[in-house]
Amino acid sequence: MPQIDQTDVPSFIDYMRGRGVVSIHTTFDPRRLRGRQRIDRSKIKAMHREFVLERPILVSREPLIIDGNHRWFYADYHRLSRIEAWQFMCDFDTCLHLAFEFPKTYEYGVVDERNGAPPSGGT
């Protein structure tokens, strides 16, 4: 699944807008969302509520999660009533395709060739 660092989200929104995809900043009941990534439960145990609440997830029109699966799972597991999100008004497959074309996207677990370490970023 694509990973987009929180500092790159404004650029990603502009990138999507440049390709004709409208986005809205909104909130969701986590129970309405669906993830598409295997969840690493050790990451969930290490998360803090503030981390989840201050970083919007990225979702498609359906709404399926593009980036932020672990934050969503945390919110759902801990029965939070709302999670902040940027929702892109296109189907999941189109969102996924465009997210992987975005130059600053990386895949979770991919090693950064510049320094030999995994890239840091938004989960």
C-alpha positions in Angstrom: 0.0 0.0 0.0 1.2 3.5 -0.7 2.7 5.5 2.2 2.6 9.3 2.0 4.4 11.2 4.8 2.2 13.7 6.6 4.4 16.6 5.5 3.7 15.6 1.9 -0.1 15.4 2.2 -0.6 19.1 1.0 1.5 18.3 -2.1 -0.5 15.1 -2.7 -3.8 17.1 -2.5 -2.4 19.5 -5.1 -1.2 16.6 -7.2 -4.6 15.0 -7.2 -6.3 18.3 -7.9 -4.0 18.7 -10.9 -5.4 15.4 -12.2 -9.0 16.4 -11.8 -9.6 14.7 -8.4 -11.5 16.8 -5.9 -10.8 16.2 -2.2 -12.6 17.2 1.0 -11.4 17.4 4.5 -13.9 15.5 6.7 -14.4 13.1 9.5 -15.7 9.5 9.5 -17.0 7.0 12.0 -14.1 4.4 11.8 -16.7 1.7 11.6 -17.8 3.1 8.2 -14.3 2.7 6.7 -12.6 -0.4 5.3 -8.8 -1.1 5.2 -6.9 -2.8 2.4 -3.6 -3.5 4.1 -2.4 -6.2 6.5 -2.3 -4.7 10.0 0.9 -5.0 12.1 -0.6 -5.2 15.6 2.8 -4.3 17.2 2.5 -0.9 15.5 -1.0 -0.5 16.9 0.2 -1.2 20.5 2.9 1.4 20.1 0.5 4.2 18.9 -0.8 7.0 21.0 -4.3 8.4 20.7 -2.9 11.9 20.0 -0.9 10.5 17.0 -4.1 9.1 15.5 -6.2 12.2 16.1 -3.7 14.7 14.7 -3.0 13.0 11.4 -5.8 12.7 8.9 -6.0 9.4 6.9 -6.5 9.4 3.1 -9.6 7.6 1.7 -11.3 7.1 -1.6 -14.9 7.8 -2.5 -16.2 4.4 -1.4 -14.6 5.0 1.4 -11.6 2.7 1.4 -8.3 3.6 3.0 -5.5 4.7 0.7 -3.0 5.6 3.5 -3.5 5.4 7.3 -4.7 1.8 7.7 -3.0 1.5 11.1 -4.4 4.7 12.4 -7.9 3.7 11.3 -7.5 0.2 12.9 -6.4 1.9 16.2 -9.4 4.3 16.0 -11.8 1.4 15.3 -10.3 -1.0 17.9 -10.4 1.8 20.6 -13.9 2.7 19.6 -13.1 6.3 18.8 -16.2 8.0 17.4 -14.5 10.0 14.7 -11.3 10.0 12.7 -10.1 12.9 10.5 -9.7 12.2 6.8 -9.0 13.6 3.4 -11.5 12.0 1.0 -10.7 11.9 -2.7 -13.7 11.8 -5.0 -12.6 8.9 -7.2 -12.8 5.2 -6.9 -10.2 3.2 -4.9 -8.4 1.8 -7.9 -7.9 5.2 -9.4 -6.8 6.7 -6.1 -4.3 3.8 -5.6 -2.9 4.2 -9.1 -2.4 8.0 -8.7 -1.0 7.6 -5.2 1.7 5.2 -6.6 2.5 7.7 -9.4 2.9 10.5 -6.8 6.7 11.1 -6.7 7.0 11.2 -2.9 5.0 7.9 -2.3 6.9 4.9 -0.9 5.7 1.4 0.0 5.8 0.3 3.6 8.9 -1.8 4.2 10.8 -0.6 1.1 14.4 0.5 1.8 15.4 4.0 0.9 18.2 3.5 -1.5 19.8 6.9 -0.6 20.7 5.9 2.9 19.9 2.2 3.3 17.1 2.8 5.9 13.4 2.6 5.6 11.9 5.9 4.8 10.2 7.6 7.7 6.6 8.7 7.3 2.9 8.5 7.8 1.4 5.2 8.6 
